[in-house]
Amino acid sequence: MINGVVLFPGAGTDAGHSSLVAIETALKAVDSKIKVMRCNFDYRKAGKKFPDKTPVLIEAVRRSVVGAAHDWGCATSQIVIGGRSMGGRMSSMAIADAENSLDVAGLICVCYPLHPPKQPHKLRGEHLSRIISPTLFISGTRDEFGTVDELTTATATMLNKKHVWIDGARHDLKNKDAQVGEIIAKWVMSF
């Protein structure tokens, strides 16, 4: 049983981003008792515009998820985590950490940033094969941070993953927040 969902924003946004709010709204619409926590990374809390280094971001994910589990009186294994772009990527890295992996019920990656735009040789997915938690990827078919083929190839060895493609959408998934929220709510409620 899922006790709650912890969400993280992309690099250029914060926890109040419309996509995270839409996910929370959709989850609450299907189960008013589900707990949802939208978290800011420390650099945002400090008023900075540029993200901290990856280890600091991963630790922030871990700290937030462990804190949520404590507050909600459950194990981290009863929580689904993830987020948009960098938030999903940092969540995936916390789960895949070989030395200190975070045990969670599932992972949500909205617009996973597989590589910087126009730099497909700078892949950011070698850790994905170590993720055993059920994982939902939602991306646009025109996402400049990873094509359908690139993301499908990068996740090919993952055992328990699902891809949902938003036809014609780019990395921002403009005007698709409600649709994405509904997809995620349905997936989370299937546990």
C-alpha positions, 0 to 999 in steps of 0.5 A, a space after each residue: 500500500 502506498 502511504 504517500 508521494 514526495 515530488 521534486 521540481 526541475 532545475 529552473 522551478 520550485 515546488 509550486 510549479 504547476 506540474 507538481 501542483 497538478 500531480 498533487 491535485 490529481 492524486 487527491 482527486 482519486 484519494 483524498 487521504 493520500 499524502 503528498 509532499 512537494 519539496 524544494 531543493 536547498 538552493 531554492 530555499 536559499 534563494 539561489 537560481 543554480 542547482 547545487 552539485 549532484 551529491 548535495 541534490 541526492 542527499 536532499 532527496 534522501 533527507 526529504 523522503 526519510 523525513 516524510 516517512 517519519 512524519 507520516 509514520 511509515 517506511 520509505 518503501 511505502 512512498 513513491 518519489 520523483 518529479 519533473 526533469 532534474 527532480 526525477 533524475 535526482 530521485 532516480 539517482 538516490 534510488 540507484 545509489 550503490 552505497 546508500 540506496 533509497 528503498 521506495 515503492 516507486 519512481 516517477 520521472 516526468 521529462 527525464 533529462 537524459 542529456 542536455 539539449 543538442 548534446 546526445 553524447 552527454 548521457 545521464 542514465 548509466 544508473 538507471 539499470 540499477 533501479 528495481 522499483 517500479 518506474 513511470 516515465 512520462 515524456 513528450 515525443 519531441 523532448 529535446 532532452 531525450 528522444 523516444 528512441 534514446 530514452 527507450 534504449 537507456 531504460 531497456 534493461 530496467 525490469 519494471 518500467 512503463 513509458 507514457 509518451 505525450 504526442 508532439 510535446 516538448 520538454 515543458 509539456 506545455 498545457 499538459 499538466 492535468 493530463 500528466 497528473 491523471 496518468 500519475 494518479 492512475 499509476 500510483 493507485 494501481 499499487 
